[in-house]
Amino acid sequence: MKHKITICMAVHNQLELTKNAYFNIRKLYPDVEISISSDKWTGSENDYATWFEELRNIDGSNFIGTWFTKDNTSFSENWNNTIKNATNDKVVLVHNDMILGANFLENIEKHLKRKMLLGYLTIEPPIFEDHNRPGKVIYDYGRDFNSFDFQKFNEKVKEIQLVPAQIEDGTFSFLAVYKSDILDIGGFDGKTFNPAFCEDTDFILRCRLSGYKIININTAISYHFVSKTSRFSNEFKDISQQMNRNSVLDFVRKWSFDVLEAETYPVEIIKRYNVAFIVNDCNESTLGCLEPWSDDIYIDIDPINYITKEQKNTSFNLKDRIFYNQDKKLAYENYDIIIEFSFAEITNDKLNFIHRLQQIIRTSGEVGKMKYDIFNITINKMENLALDMIKC
């Protein structure tokens, strides 16, 4: 049977890993369309271009492979590229450190509908055992392709599929969706989240705000070796914590709330306001505690040292966000919310208030002036900018 769905795979180096993933898919689905996009990172020694040409000769139109010629392409750009090139309107996103179980595509196609993100089950070894999410179960059938126990995995797949499908709310980055629905919201955000991390949370959040149904089924099953191309790759293993820190802070800069809120908050109270901080007695060494949580921040010290150190870690132009009070006159009317306080009086509890500010405003705020503890707050308007940020 010719499946009217495309398997999409965004990859970065790790050519042997990708080959293993590809040929294991072909054992199950010799005729399915597979679209792979790779990037050219500085120092890359993996020749994807040559291998892609070989696959075109072997699999013809059932294989689509594209190669970015520019350096340092984000994972988001690779995902967008592989999805854009798919010729089917249904796409399923898989990683190159995964093995698919029997009837994987059949169960995806059975349940996938328009305006839906459909997650699939990932069986994983106990690497991030404490990280709970929809569609994840822990069984150790191996940590790589060479040690993988196909027999135990296949037995588990049959066992799960013997009972009626279980559907739960929510999903993660392992999902299927209609290509046209992804394009409607602009795909993954490769500008903000570069090279990787948080782009999936951002994408799912924008789908939630767009009214998509987001569910996970347990009968489309994969085995995931976990982060072989990212956190545990030779290239990224020493910098993955810094990459994650940068992406988490850029998520805050973009949305003004934490990643965990995006995953747990009811969609009707997810809002985004334009916020300015006016900070007296500011301390350069701790400016980073405040800056990501505002759109603009006005301080009474020269920010050039902080900007010089932090700019390399963010996609946002910090010179457009941080102002020395004497350099720019604050235009109160340009902001939804202005909050003024003294950094010298900041404690952990008060810093937590700053982190929860938008949550507090969106649940109980009203236009006008108010004082809370050390904070003088002016609310000019309560427009929901999050609805303007759905399309990337």
N, C-alpha and C positions, 0 to 999 in steps of 0.2 A: 504494500500500500504506500502510495506517495503521500507523505505528510505535508500539509499546507502550513507549515511552521518552519521558522529558521532558528537554528541554534547559533547564538551569538557569543563570541569569546573575545574579550579584550586582554591582550597579553603584553608582557614587558620582559624582554630577555628570556631566560629559562627555556631555550628552544627544546631541549630533550623532554622537559616536563610537558610542554605543549604537544609534542609529538605523541607522547604516551596518552594524553587525554584525547587527542584527535582519533587515534587508531582504536582506542577502546570504544569511543562513540560509534565508529564505523562498524564494529562487530555487531552492534545492536541495530544500527540504522545506516545501511550502506548507501541509501539513496537520499537521505535527508539533506537539505541545504545547510551548510555550515559556513558562517561568516566570521572571519578572524581579522582583527586589526592589531597591528604591532606598531611600536614606536621606535625611534632611533635615539637612544640615550647616549650621551657622551661616553666613550669607552666601550660601547657594546661590541662584543665579539661574535654574537649569534647572527647567523646569516639567514634571517627569515625570508628575505627576498628570493633566494635560491630555492628554498624549500617550498615556498608558495608556488613557484613556477612548476615544480615537480608535481604538486597536488593538482594544479590545473590540468596537467597532462593525464593524471590518473583519474580524477573525479569530475573533470569537465565543469559543467554549469552547476553541479552540486556543491562546488567550493568557490567561495569568494574570499580572497585575501588581499588586504591593502597594507601598505607600509608607509608610515609617516617619514618623510625625509628630513624634517626639522628635528632638532635636538630637544630633549626634555619635554615630551608631550605628556599631558596628564592622563590618568586612567579614564577620567570622564570623557576626554576627547576621543579616546580609543573606543569607549562604549558607544558614544554617539556615532562614530564612524562605522562601526560594525553593524549598528542598527539601521543607519541610513542606507547602507548597501544591501540590506536584505530585500529579496524580491517578494517575500510573503508578508502579509499584514500581521500575522501572529509571530512573535519572537519570544524566545526563552533565553535568559542570560545565565551562562554557566562559566565556571572558572577553570583554569588549566591545571588545577590540583584537585580535580573531581573525577569520580567514576559514576556513571549513570546506571540505575537499576532497570530491570525489565519493565516494560509498559510505561516508561517514564513519559514519553511524548503522548501516548494514548490517553493517559489520565490528565495531562495538562490540557489537551485539546477538548476533552470531555467537559471540563469545568470552566475554561476561560471564556469570559464574555467581555463586551465593550465596556469601557470606563471601569476597568477592574485591574488591580494588581493581584496576581495569583502566585502566592509563594509555594515552594515545594519543600519536602522534607530533606534535611541534611543530617546524615549520621556522621558523627565526628568522634575521634579519639579524645580522651580527657586532657586536652591542652588548655582550653579556656573553660574548664568545667563549671566554674562559678558564674559564667556569663549566660544568663537565661534569656531566651528569645523565642518567638513563635517558630515552629518548624525545626527545632533542634533536639536531637536525642544523642545520648552518649553510649557508644559501643566502640571498643578498640579492635578493629580488623586490620590495623596496620598504619604506619606513619608515612609510607610512600608507596609508589607503584611496585617497587621490587619486593616489598614485604607484605603486600596486600593479600588478604585471605578471601579470595573470590567466593569460595564455597560457603563460608559463614555469612558473607554479605548477601549472596543470592538466597540463602535460606531465610534470612531475616526479611528480605524483600517479599518473599512468598508469604511468610507468616503475617506481615502487616497487611498485605493485599487480600488475604482470605476473609477479612471482616469488612463491613461497610466503611466507606471513607469517612474520616473525621475531619471536620472543617472548624478552624478557629480564626478568630479575628487577629489581624495584624500580619506583618511579614517583615522580611529583612532584605538584603540585597540579592537573595536567591529567588528569582521571580520570573514570571511570564506576563506579557502584556501585549496589547495591540500596538504595532509600530506607529500607526496614525495617532494613537493616544499619547505616546511618548513625544511625538513631534509637536502635538498640540500645546504641550507645556514647555517646549524648548529643550527637552532632553536633560542630560546631567550638566551640572554647573562646573565646567572645567576651568573657569576663570578664577573663582573663589577658592576652590579646593584643588590645589596643585602642589605636589603630584598626586596625592591620594588621601583617603580617609574623610569621612563625614559626607561625601558626595551622595551616598545612598540614602542617608537620613534626610538630607536636604531634598532629594528627589521624592522620597515617599511623603514627606511633609507637604510638598507642593501638590502632590496627588490627593492627599487628604483634604487640603483646602479647596481643591477643585471638585470635590464630591465623589471621587472614585471609591468603589467598594474595594476594600483591602482585606484579603483573607489568605489562609494557608491551608493546603490539603496535605494529608499524610500518605497518599497513595502514589504520588509521583516522587520517587525516592532517589537520592544520590548519596555518595560517600564523599566527604570533604576532608582532605588531609590538613587543611587549615594554614592559610597565610604563607604558602610556599613562595609566592611571587612578591609578597610585600614584606610583612614583619620578619619572616625567617629567611629571606633570600640573602645571598652573600652581599648584595649591593645595599640592601636597606636595613639589615639586622642591627647595625650600629647607630643608625639615625632614625629608626622607626618611632622611638619615643618622642623625639623632637618633631618629626612629621605629624604625629598624632596631636601633640600639644598645639602646633601651629594651626591645624585644621579645626580643632575644637574652639580655639580662640577666634578664628575667622568665622566659624558658625555663629558665635556670639556676636561678633561685629555685624554680621549680616542680619540676624534675626532679633538680637537683643534678649535672647533667653538661651538657656543651656540645652545641649543635645538631648539630655534625658527628658526635658520637658517636651521636646518635639515627639518623643516616642510614647509619652504617657498622657499628655493633656488632652481632654476632649476638644475636638476640632472647633467647637463653637466658641471657646474662650481663648483660642490661639490668636493673638493680636500683636501688632507691631506699631510702636509709636516712634516719632522722631524726638530724641531726647538730647538735651545739652546739660552738661555738668559745669558748675562754676566752683572751683576748688581753691580755697585759701590755705596758706601754709602747706603747700604741696611739697612732697618729697620725691625727688627724681627716682630713687631706688625702688619706690613702691607705686610709681605712676602706672605701672603695668597692671596693678590690681583694679584700676578704675577705667582705664582707656577703652578696653574692648566693650564695656557695658554702656557706652554712650555713643551717640553719633558724632558729636563735637564736644570737646572738653577744653575749658578755659582755665589756665593755671597761672600762678604768680611766679613761676620760674621759667627760664629758657628751656624748652623741651628738646633742643637739638641733639643732646647726647642720647636721650632715650630713642629718639627717632632714628638716629644713626645705627644704634644697636639692634633695634627691633624691626626695621624696615625689611631686612632680608628674610624675615620669618612670616611675612604677611603679603597677601595680594592687594590689600587696601593701601592707599596713599596716605600715610600718617600725617603728612604736611597739610592735608585737607581735613584732618580730624582734631589735631592738637594745636591750641593757640595760646601764645603768651598774651596775657590780658592786655598788655599795652600795645600789642600788634594789631588787634582787630576789635572793633567795637561790637559787643554782643547785640544782635538784633533779636529781641525777645519774641517778636511775632513770627520768626522763622521756625519756631519749634513747637511741637505739641506740648512738651513737658520741659520745664527748666527746674533743676534742683541745685541749690546752693548750700555748701557746708564747708567746714574746716577739716582738712585732712589730719590735722594734729589731734583731733578728737575721735578719729576713727578707731573702732574696736572690731573684733571679729563679728560680733552681733550686728554692728552697724554696717559692716561690709556685706553681710548676708542680706540686710535690708536693700542695699543697692542692687544686689543680684536678683532680688524678688520684686524690684520696683514695678516693672511692667505688669507682673502678675497682680500685684496689689491694685494698681491703677485700673486694670481691665476688669477687676471684679467689684471694686467699691469706690473708684474715683469719680470726681465730677469737676466740671470747669470751675476755676477759681483759684484762690491762694489758700494754702494750708501750711501748718508747721507740724512736723513729726520729729520728736526728739531734737537732734542737732540739724535737721534738714528743713530748709525753707523751700517749699514746692509751689511752683506755678503751673497750672494746667490750662493751656490756651484752648485746646480742642482735643477730641478723642476719636480721631479718624483711624480706621484700621488699615495701616499700610501693608499688612501681610497679604491682603487680597490683591494688592497691586504687584506683589512679588511672585505670584504663582508661575508666571512664564519666565523661564530663565533668559 
